[in-house]
Amino acid sequence: MARHRTLISVSSGWGASDMGTGAGPLVITHSINPIQATNKRFDQTFFDRCHHIENHPAGIPEPRLSFTPNNTNFRHNNAVSAIKQTYDRVLSTLKDNSFPFVLGGDHSIAVGTWSALKTHLNQDFGLIWIDAHLDAHTPDTSPSQARHGMPLAALLGYGDAELITLGSNVPKLKPENIVIMGARSFEEGEFELLTRLNVRIMHMDEIFHRGFDTCFQEALTLVTSGNKAFGVSFDIDGFDASIVPGTGTPEPGGLDETILVTLNNLLNHDKLVAFELVEFNPRKDKNSATLKLIWKLVSTLEGAKQWTTVPQQKLHHQ
């Protein structure tokens, strides 16, 4: 029996360098299927219920509002507001025995998503973090001060006090319960923190060499060890820049569509308790390429096989 799923759409770009990502959730939610001849919207196609968190002003005059001293506190306060609203909605969804599918917005909202899961479960869980970046800065190490580069550190208990204590005073994740996949662009400060904590990082070089399926199966084994529940946080920039122009920080040398073979029907995995998809920036998309890939991804996650006909193979450098 298919599980009851709730879409939690979070329009917030306050934590990103390019705030255009805040417009992404509504564009996706209201989009009509661009890859098949149906008239159903995204929210109507995949979900039983939808809640929208609007924390993003319409018609932003400066989509690249700088992180100057005057703007930093303003942006931080709005990002924290979105994170707290995400926490509340994810927690209520879990209490209603529905599966939360969180759609960002910038990746700072992950603090809300996974803090809520920790509160609900009140026990350890695993997390697969698919991303071109490590997102493990703190305000002391971040060159940009963009909060979307800090959520993983906060979940581990490092960074802004009001975020690391969201829901409880304990770290929401243990380092041994995290696997980062697809990393290829990061700074020394965040890498040093994760290395010191011995977090498992599967860089793109490893994925190219071993193949995505092999790496993902290893990640699943790690995050579910001891019969743990797990979640997935998927930043769309984990894909190669050539196929996802519609994201704020596209990076070359990333994942391609062959990974859909491995991800087929993942939303129905009996240990998966939440899924998060973030960082779509419609301002930067070209010919709806990124939007179409998002539809393919979510369709495949739900069990569709139209885009899993490519034989499983190792990814290769382009």
JOQUISUL-V63096 format. One record per pair of residues at least 6 apart in sequence whose ideal C-beta (glycine too) atoms are under 6 Angstrom apart, sorted by the first residue. I is the first residue (numbers start at 1). J is the second residue. If there is no record, write none. Layout:
BEGIN
I	J
I	J
END
This chain:
BEGIN
3	99
4	48
4	98
5	47
5	48
5	99
5	101
6	49
6	93
6	98
6	100
7	43
7	47
7	50
7	101
8	51
8	89
8	100
8	102
9	25
9	29
9	52
9	103
10	25
10	53
10	86
10	104
10	105
10	109
11	22
11	25
11	26
11	54
11	56
12	22
12	55
12	56
12	82
12	105
13	19
13	21
13	22
13	56
13	106
14	75
14	78
14	79
15	79
15	106
15	108
15	147
15	148
16	106
16	148
16	248
17	144
17	146
18	64
18	248
19	60
19	63
19	65
20	63
20	281
20	283
21	106
21	248
21	279
21	281
22	56
22	105
23	282
24	280
24	281
24	282
25	103
25	105
27	282
28	42
29	42
29	43
30	41
31	42
32	41
34	288
34	292
35	292
35	295
43	50
46	298
46	302
51	89
53	85
55	81
55	82
65	71
67	144
67	145
72	145
79	108
79	147
82	109
83	109
83	111
83	112
86	109
86	112
86	113
87	112
87	115
87	116
87	166
90	100
90	113
90	116
91	116
91	119
91	120
93	100
94	120
100	274
101	275
102	113
102	276
103	277
104	278
105	278
106	148
107	135
107	148
107	151
107	235
107	278
107	279
108	147
108	148
108	151
110	151
110	233
111	151
111	154
111	163
113	276
114	155
114	172
115	166
115	167
115	172
117	274
118	172
119	167
124	174
124	177
124	228
125	228
125	229
125	230
126	177
126	223
126	224
126	228
126	230
127	173
127	178
127	231
128	179
128	219
128	223
128	232
129	180
129	233
130	181
130	182
130	234
130	238
131	235
131	238
132	182
132	184
132	185
132	237
132	238
132	251
132	254
133	185
133	186
134	183
134	186
134	190
135	149
135	151
135	152
136	152
136	153
136	190
136	193
136	194
137	149
137	150
137	190
138	153
138	158
138	159
141	189
142	149
150	159
153	159
154	163
154	164
155	172
155	173
156	171
156	173
157	164
157	171
175	197
175	198
175	199
178	199
179	200
179	219
179	222
179	223
180	201
181	202
182	204
182	238
182	255
183	201
183	203
184	204
184	251
184	253
185	251
202	215
204	253
207	215
208	315
208	317
211	314
212	259
212	262
212	315
213	262
213	312
216	262
223	230
224	230
224	271
229	271
229	273
230	271
231	273
231	274
232	275
233	276
234	277
235	278
235	279
236	244
236	247
236	279
236	280
237	247
237	249
237	250
237	251
237	279
238	254
238	255
239	254
239	255
240	254
240	256
241	250
241	251
241	252
244	290
245	284
245	285
245	286
245	289
246	280
246	281
246	282
246	284
246	285
246	290
247	279
247	281
248	281
258	310
260	300
260	307
260	308
261	308
261	312
263	300
263	301
264	300
264	308
265	303
266	301
267	301
267	302
296	307
300	307
END
